[in-house]
Amino acid sequence: MLILRRTTNLKTAILRCLSTSSAPVENRKLLVVGGGSGGCTMAAKFGKHFNKGEIFIVEPSDTHYYQPLFTLVGGGIKKLADCGKPMKSVLPDTAKWIKDSVTEFNPQRNSVTVSRGDEITYDFMIVATGLQLNYDKIPGLVEALNVPNTGVCSNYSYKYVNRTYEILKQFKSGNAIFTYPNSPVKCPGAPQKICYIAEDFFTRNGIRDKVNITYNTSLPVLFGVKKYADALWKVVEKRNINVNLRCNLVEVKHKEKVAVFQNLDVPEQLTEMEYSMLHVTPPMSTPDSLKKCTDLVNDLGFVNVNKDTLQHFKYPNVFAIGDCSATPNSKTAASVAAQSNIVYENMKAVMENQPLKGKYNGYASCPLVTGYGKCILAEFDYDLNPLETFPISQDKEMWLMYTMKKDFMPPLYWHLMLNGKWNGPGAVRDLLHFNFSK
């Protein structure tokens, strides 16, 4: 059995996992840790190579959320109900769902331990835990998010995303502040997307002249890719949005409606800013259980995989996909799609004792919604060079890109990506750029 009580049959499991036998793939066990975008996609892709019940997914959540839509929920464009489906409905029938959390990784024993105490062994493991939201790392923030009428909101959690639109509708005048933390984040464009949507909302409701809008980011740039950063600077200048670089939120005093920011270039310099609305992007990290397994992760807590092959440097039977991996790409759902076929091809090669041929180029996509009906579709690679799908320059605000983000990408996600049938737009890009300069 794959699931063991404590250490029962552990010796047998270790010997089996260390074997160099070229046994058929169907006779081996695949463990997927995480039932998010990467976990569901990989389980679906490998489903045809395993007998029923030989793929195990560890995931504690009852609901699977398509998180890229949270920005639109915060802007009143979509409903939270549009973003989620029961977890059971998105997991492949060939997989066994273990509704629990991993509390300990033991790659040297080819096993993990879950919260109820069971040890789960594997022949191959895909780590797809994503990132955890560390709201508690900012003093005063959790209380501010759970008390009515504080003006504090956050699109990053299903618990709080509805607060954003409620605050927008109640807003009359004052300072609206939007933050980007001093940590890696999922979907790095999202913290400023809601800033642009809010500005458009205030304009449409005739109160723009009563609002002072500020975007405080810990980054030294507005956006990592110069082509799109240049376009976004034009947007903020045209719409009179204040941008403060290297400015990190360190405390929320919700009773006084004051946010405290640190100048990261001069750490002892703290600035208090009054707000009527404060949208917070929380600091993020990999889950604590993963961070403490130093055999698996780097110094920052991310799974230590080769950025090209996505295979672990020390454990060849372990791969990682998505936000929890140490690959230096922007952490987006589009990245997961592009990585999925690389992980699939390379892990299958390991299973069959073949050389690894798949190579991930760092592709990421960020639909930068700049208002109602407007979007800049940023696409780029590891080197932060544009890698655009369409044979037009995508650094313009376009209705077409907005429609894709709002109406096309969600069904693509639910019906193709989570079923293992979408590997990103590479093939579409090649087709559209035939006889065009890339």
KOLFI-865565 format. One line per 8 residues: number of its first residue (from 0); for each residue x, y, z of C-alpha. Coordinates in steps of 0.2 Angstrom, whole numbers. Each point is the difference from the previous one (the first is absolute). Example, Ala and Ser with C-alpha at 12.3 -4.5 7.8 and 13.67 -1.06 7.14 Angstrom:
BEGIN
0) 62:-22:39; 6:17:-3
***
This chain:
BEGIN
0) 0:0:0; 6:18:-3; -7:6:16; 9:-6:15; -4:2:19; 15:7:8; 15:-10:-6; -9:-17:-5
8) 9:-8:-15; 11:15:-1; 15:-11:-4; -9:-8:-15; -5:17:-6; 17:7:0; 8:-15:-9; -14:1:-13
16) 3:19:-3; 19:-2:-1; -1:-14:-12; 8:4:-18; -13:-12:-8; -8:5:-16; -17:-6:6; -15:6:-10
24) -6:17:5; -17:-7:4; 8:-10:15; 7:16:8; -8:13:12; -1:18:-3; -3:12:14; -6:18:-4
32) 1:12:14; -13:14:-3; -16:1:-9; 2:17:-8; 3:4:-18; 16:-10:-1; -5:-15:10; -17:-2:-9
40) 8:2:-17; 14:-12:3; -11:-13:8; -11:1:-16; 15:-2:-12; 7:-15:9; -17:-8:2; 1:-10:-16
48) 17:-8:6; -6:-6:16; -13:-13:6; -15:7:10; 6:4:18; 18:1:-4; 1:19:-1; -3:8:17
56) -4:19:3; 2:8:17; -10:15:2; -10:7:15; -12:12:-9; -18:-4:-4; -1:13:-14; 12:3:-15
64) 1:19:-5; 5:7:-16; 10:14:9; 4:11:-15; -18:5:0; 1:7:18; 6:17:-7; -16:1:-10
72) -11:-5:15; 8:15:10; -5:11:-14; -18:-6:-1; 2:-7:-17; -1:-18:6; -8:-9:15; 10:-11:12
80) -12:-14:-5; 7:1:-18; 18:-4:6; -3:-17:10; -5:-18:-3; -1:-14:12; 18:-8:1; -7:-17:-3
88) -7:6:-17; 17:6:-7; 11:-15:6; 2:-14:-13; -10:-16:3; 16:-10:-1; 7:8:16; -3:-3:18
96) -4:16:10; 8:1:17; -9:14:9; 14:5:11; 15:11:2; 19:-5:-1; 8:4:16; 17:-8:-4
104) 10:-4:-16; 12:-14:1; 8:-2:-18; 14:-11:7; -13:-13:4; -11:4:-15; -15:5:11; -10:14:8
112) -9:1:16; -18:7:1; -8:9:15; -10:-16:6; 17:-9:2; 0:-11:-16; 16:-2:-10; -3:0:-18
120) 14:-8:-11; 3:3:-18; 10:-5:-15; -1:17:-8; -6:17:7; -6:16:-7; 1:14:12; -14:13:-4
128) -4:8:16; -1:18:-6; 3:14:12; -7:4:17; -7:17:4; 8:8:15; -12:13:6; 6:-2:18
136) 17:6:-5; -6:18:0; -5:6:17; -18:5:1; -5:-6:-17; -10:-16:5; -11:10:12; -2:14:-13
144) -6:-13:-13; -13:-8:12; -7:16:8; -14:9:-10; 2:18:-6; 19:0:1; 3:4:-19; 12:-14:-1
152) -2:-14:-13; 10:-13:-10; -4:-8:-17; 12:-15:4; -11:-10:11; -18:-7:-3; -3:6:18; 3:18:-3
160) -2:3:-19; -18:6:2; 5:13:12; 9:9:-15; -16:4:-10; -10:4:16; 13:13:4; 1:7:-17
168) -19:2:0; 0:9:17; 15:11:-4; -4:19:0; 17:9:1; 18:-2:7; 15:-10:-3; 0:-17:-9
176) 16:-9:3; 5:-16:-9; 15:-11:5; 13:-12:-6; 10:-10:14; 18:-3:2; -1:-19:-5; -4:-11:-15
184) -18:1:-5; -12:-10:-11; -6:10:-15; 12:15:2; -11:11:-10; -16:-2:11; 5:13:13; 0:14:-13
192) -15:-7:-10; -12:4:14; 8:18:1; -4:3:-18; -18:-7:2; -3:10:15; 5:16:-9; -11:-4:-14
200) -15:-4:12; 3:17:9; 0:9:-17; -16:-8:-6; -8:4:16; 4:18:0; 11:1:15; 18:-1:-8
208) 4:18:5; -3:-5:18; 12:-14:1; 19:-1:2; 6:-17:-7; 17:-7:5; 8:-16:-5; 14:-5:12
216) 11:-14:-6; 15:-8:8; 8:-2:-18; 12:12:-8; -10:0:-16; -18:1:-4; 1:-16:-10; 14:-12:-4
224) -1:1:-19; 5:17:-6; -11:0:-15; -16:-2:11; 7:11:14; 2:14:-13; -18:-2:-5; -6:-1:18
232) 10:16:5; -10:9:-13; -16:-7:7; 4:6:18; 6:17:-6; -16:3:-11; -11:-6:14; 9:10:14
240) 4:-16:11; 15:3:12; 13:-14:0; 12:-3:13; 14:-12:-3; 9:-10:13; -14:4:12; -6:-15:11
248) -15:-1:12; 6:-5:17; -15:4:11; -19:4:0; -8:11:13; -18:-3:-5; -8:10:15; 9:16:-6
256) -1:-6:-19; 19:2:-1; 12:-11:-10; 19:0:4; 12:-3:-14; 19:-3:0; 12:7:-12; 10:-16:-5
264) 15:11:-6; 0:9:17; -7:-14:12; -1:12:15; -11:12:-9; -18:-3:4; -15:10:-8; -18:0:7
272) -13:2:-13; -19:3:3; -12:-9:-11; -18:-2:-3; 3:-16:-10; 15:-11:2; 2:-15:-12; 13:-12:7
280) 10:-13:-10; 7:-11:14; 17:-7:2; 1:-18:-7; 11:-15:2; 0:-19:-3; -10:-9:13; 9:-3:17
288) 1:-18:-2; 9:1:-16; 12:14:6; 6:-10:14; 6:-15:-11; 17:7:-5; 4:-15:-10; -14:5:-13
296) 1:19:1; 12:14:-3; 5:14:13; -16:9:-4; -11:-15:2; -4:-4:-18; 2:-17:-7; 17:-2:-7
304) -3:-5:-18; 10:3:-16; -8:15:-8; 0:-8:-17; -5:-18:3; -10:3:17; 8:-16:7; 7:1:18
312) 19:2:1; 2:-14:13; -15:-11:-2; -3:-5:-18; -17:-7:4; -7:17:6; -6:14:-11; -8:16:4
320) -12:11:-9; -8:17:3; 3:13:13; 9:-11:12; 15:-4:-11; 16:10:0; -1:4:-18; 3:19:-3
328) -15:3:-10; -15:11:4; -13:-11:10; -16:-1:-11; -13:-13:-5; 7:2:-18; 17:-5:7; -7:-16:7
336) -8:-4:-17; 17:3:-9; 9:-11:13; -13:-14:0; 6:-8:-16; 18:2:5; -3:-9:17; -10:-13:-9
344) 12:-4:-13; 15:0:11; -7:-10:14; -7:-13:-12; 18:-1:-7; 7:-3:18; -14:-14:2; 6:-8:-16
352) 19:2:3; 1:12:-15; 10:17:-1; -9:16:4; -4:10:-15; -13:13:6; 6:17:3; -10:14:8
360) 3:18:-7; -7:9:15; -16:5:-9; -12:10:10; -15:11:-4; -8:14:9; -16:7:-6; 2:18:7
368) -18:6:2; 0:19:0; -18:3:2; -17:-5:-6; 2:-7:-18; 19:4:0; 15:-12:1; 18:-1:-4
376) 5:-18:-3; 18:-2:6; 9:-16:-6; 18:-3:3; 14:-13:3; 14:-3:13; 10:14:-7; -15:12:2
384) -1:1:-19; -17:2:-7; -7:-17:-7; -16:6:-7; -13:-12:-7; -8:13:-12; 8:7:-16; -3:18:7
392) 9:10:14; -9:-5:16; 6:15:10; -17:10:-3; -16:0:10; -12:-11:-11; -18:-6:2; 5:-16:-9
400) 12:-5:14; -12:5:13; -13:-11:-7; 12:-15:-1; 4:3:18; -18:1:6; -9:-12:-12; 12:-11:-9
408) 13:-5:13; -12:-7:13; -8:-14:-11; 17:-4:-7; 6:-2:18; -14:-11:6; -3:-11:-16; 18:-1:-8
416) 14:4:13; -7:-10:15; -3:-14:-12; 18:0:-5; -4:6:-18; 7:17:0; 19:3:0; 0:19:-2
424) -1:10:-16; 16:-6:-8; -8:-9:-14; -12:15:-3; 15:12:0; 9:-10:-13; -15:0:-11; -4:18:1
432) 18:5:-2; 2:-9:-17; 9:12:-11; 0:13:13; 15:6:11; -2:-7:18
***
